[in-house]
Amino acid sequence: MNSRWQIALFGAVCLLLGGVLMQGGARSVGLLAQDQDAAKPAEGEDAPAEAPAEEAPAAPQPAAPGRLERIVAGWFQILAADETVYTDETRKFGWELFRDRLGGNDLYVLNESGAIAVTPGQKNYEMRTIGLDDNYEAIRFVPRTGEAWLFDGANWAKIEETGPTSPGDYDIHLQPAGAGKHAALRIERVTGQSWFKLGGKWNLIAEQPAEPEVEAPPAP
């Protein structure tokens, strides 16, 4: 088959396809016109009653309460490519930390994008015990908050705070103090803040102020 016949055959195929597409388009328009005409009431007839409005879908049910515990939230700034110092115009990104009570994991959520990072969380509770002569003492505490309770032989009695505390990584140490008594110390292992238990309360241990530097006398 020479090139002239190939060109003629190609043109015929294109015309055939174009006719089919045009018929299909006309058929679609015709069906649409028929549907619109069918929707119009005939002369002397009442307009059909409108269909009742569909009910709005039910709102999604929230997750079971108590599964996630909101620990802390905050924001941080990130410099753009054309920034060299932090200012009030530097973009801020919000974040939140949640605790999964059932799974035992910590969830870090970036509010801007909804990105989530999951890390193994601290234990919900830990306990420290100490033997005292023919008795014992036990303290139960939450490592991430420092909340603690002393076992009084029948119940867990809350050890009260004497000042504000922040979420962190807490631990408690018990030491015999003689005469069937014990000493309890609590430390936040990131900042080093420490407390001693006295009178059923945590008392903050103050930092010793640094001694002022003494300038060396001038050389004679």
SVG drawing of the C-alpha trace seen along z (x, -y; Angstrom):
<svg xmlns="http://www.w3.org/2000/svg" viewBox="-56 -47 111 55">
<polyline fill="none" stroke="black" stroke-width="0.4" points="0.0,0.0 1.5,-3.3 1.6,-6.4 -1.4,-8.0 -3.7,-5.1 -2.4,-5.2 -3.3,-8.9 -6.8,-8.3 -7.4,-5.4 -6.2,-7.4 -8.6,-10.3 -11.5,-7.9 -10.9,-6.5 -10.7,-10.0 -14.0,-10.9 -15.7,-7.8 -14.5,-8.4 -15.6,-12.0 -19.1,-11.0 -19.4,-8.5 -18.3,-11.1 -20.7,-13.7 -23.6,-11.2 -22.7,-10.4 -22.6,-14.0 -25.9,-14.7 -27.4,-11.8 -26.2,-13.0 -27.7,-16.5 -30.9,-14.9 -31.3,-12.8 -30.6,-15.9 -33.3,-17.8 -35.8,-15.0 -35.1,-14.8 -35.7,-18.5 -38.9,-18.3 -40.1,-15.4 -39.6,-17.4 -41.9,-20.2 -45.6,-19.7 -48.1,-19.5 -50.6,-22.2 -53.5,-21.9 -51.5,-19.6 -50.2,-20.5 -46.5,-20.6 -45.2,-17.4 -44.6,-17.6 -41.0,-18.3 -39.1,-15.3 -38.4,-15.7 -35.0,-17.1 -32.4,-14.5 -31.4,-14.5 -27.9,-15.7 -25.5,-12.8 -24.9,-12.2 -21.8,-13.8 -18.9,-11.4 -18.8,-10.2 -15.8,-11.3 -13.3,-8.7 -13.9,-7.1 -13.1,-9.6 -9.9,-9.0 -8.0,-7.2 -5.7,-10.2 -4.4,-12.5 -3.1,-15.9 0.2,-16.4 1.6,-19.7 1.5,-22.0 3.6,-24.8 5.1,-26.3 8.5,-26.8 9.9,-29.1 11.8,-28.0 13.9,-30.4 13.0,-30.8 15.7,-30.5 16.0,-34.3 16.1,-34.8 19.2,-34.9 17.7,-35.9 14.5,-35.2 12.0,-38.0 8.2,-38.4 7.7,-37.8 9.4,-34.4 6.8,-31.7 5.6,-29.8 4.6,-26.1 2.3,-24.7 2.7,-21.3 1.0,-19.1 2.0,-16.0 -0.6,-13.4 -0.4,-10.2 -2.1,-7.0 -3.4,-5.5 -4.1,-2.1 -1.1,-1.7 1.4,-3.4 2.9,-5.6 3.5,-9.3 2.1,-11.1 3.7,-14.3 1.3,-16.2 2.4,-19.1 -0.7,-21.3 0.2,-22.9 0.2,-19.7 -1.3,-17.1 1.8,-15.1 2.2,-12.6 5.3,-11.0 4.8,-8.1 7.5,-7.3 7.5,-4.7 6.0,-6.4 7.0,-6.3 5.2,-4.0 2.0,-5.2 3.0,-4.4 6.1,-3.2 6.5,-2.1 9.3,-2.4 9.3,-0.3 11.6,-0.1 11.8,2.3 11.7,0.7 12.4,3.0 9.3,5.1 7.3,2.8 7.7,1.2 6.9,-2.0 5.7,-2.2 5.3,-5.2 3.5,-5.1 4.2,-7.8 3.7,-9.0 7.2,-9.4 6.1,-12.1 4.3,-14.4 5.9,-13.6 2.6,-13.0 3.0,-10.6 1.0,-8.7 2.1,-7.2 0.6,-3.9 -0.8,-4.4 -1.6,-0.7 -5.0,-0.9 -5.2,-3.6 -3.0,-5.7 -2.6,-9.1 -1.6,-11.9 1.7,-13.6 0.8,-17.3 2.9,-19.8 4.1,-23.1 4.7,-24.8 4.1,-24.3 5.7,-21.5 6.1,-20.8 5.9,-17.6 9.3,-15.8 11.1,-12.6 10.7,-12.0 12.1,-9.4 11.9,-8.8 14.4,-7.4 13.7,-6.0 16.3,-5.8 16.1,-4.4 16.2,-7.3 16.3,-5.2 13.6,-4.5 11.4,-2.9 11.2,-6.0 12.3,-6.7 13.4,-9.6 11.9,-10.2 13.6,-12.3 12.2,-13.1 14.2,-14.3 13.3,-15.6 16.1,-14.0 16.2,-16.5 16.5,-19.7 17.9,-18.3 15.2,-19.9 14.8,-18.0 12.3,-17.7 12.3,-16.1 9.1,-14.8 8.2,-16.4 4.8,-16.5 3.1,-14.7 4.3,-17.3 7.1,-17.7 9.4,-20.6 11.7,-22.0 15.4,-21.8 16.9,-25.2 20.0,-25.6 23.0,-27.0 23.8,-30.4 27.1,-30.6 29.7,-32.4 30.9,-35.6 34.2,-35.5 37.0,-37.2 39.3,-39.1 42.9,-38.4 44.9,-41.3 47.0,-43.1 50.6,-41.9 53.0,-44.2"/>
</svg>
